[in-house]
Amino acid sequence: MSDVFIAAGVATAALMAGLLLRILRGPTAFDRLVAFNGINTQAILLLLLIGHHAERPELFIDIAYGYAALSLVGSITAAKYLKRTDAVG
């Protein structure tokens, strides 16, 4: 069963690498923001997988909740800034 979680973690990291390319190349600020949100979502999933693999899911669930809250606040702040500066397109 541990091999399944390791494979899922590697696949999640590969998806994060693809989203990182979108952040670096994205033609608009909106594309970069969406890719940033995708990386945050994948990071939360990776935290949960690591917690299950380390047999301490309760600790990593709390960390994932905190990260998700910070991610939400950061995304809303970035979206409001982009809307105010009219950089979205």
N, C-alpha and C positions, 0 to 999 in steps of 0.2 A: 504494500500500500504506500510505502514511503516513496517508491520510485514514481508513482503517479503524481505525487505532490511536487517532487523535484522536476519532473517533466512539465508540469503546469507552471512552475516558477520560471523555468527557462523560456517557455513559450510567452509568458507574460513579459519577461525582459526583452524578448525579441520584438514584441509589439511596441514596447516603450521606445525601442531604438527607431522603429519606423515613424513613430510620432515625433521623435526628436528631429528627424530629418524634415518633417513638415514644419516644425518651429523654425528651423534654420532657413528653409527655402520658401516657406509660405508666401504667396504673392500679396496677401493682404494681412492686416493686423487681426482681422476676424478669424482667418485661417489659423494664425498662430495661437490665438486665444482658445479656439476649439481644441487644437492639438495639446495645449497646456492642460486643459480640463481632462482630456483623455489620459494624459500621463498621470495626473493626480488620481484618477479612477483606477488605473492599473497599479499605481503604488499602493493604494489601499488594499487591493486584491493581493498584491505581493506580501504586504504585512500580514494579512490573514493566513496566507499559505505558510509563511515562515512560522507564525504562531502555532499552527497545527503541527508542523513538522517538528518544532521544538517542544511539543507537548505542553505548551503554556498558552493556550488560546485566550484565556481570560485577560492576560496582560496585554497581548497584542490587539485584542478587540478594543480595549480602552485607548491604546495608542492610535488605532485606526479611526476611532470616533473623533479624537482630538485633531488628527490630520484632516479628516473630512470637513470639520467645522472651519479650520483655518483655510482650507482650500476653497470652500464656499465664499468666505469673506474676501479672499484674495481675488477670486473670479468676479465677484460683484463689483469690487473696487476697480479692477482693470476695465470691466465693461463700461462702468460709469465714466471713467477717465477717457476711454476711447470715444464714447458718445459725445462727451463735452468738447473734445478736441476735433471731432469729426474725422477721425483717422480710419474709421471702419470702411468707408467707401461709399 
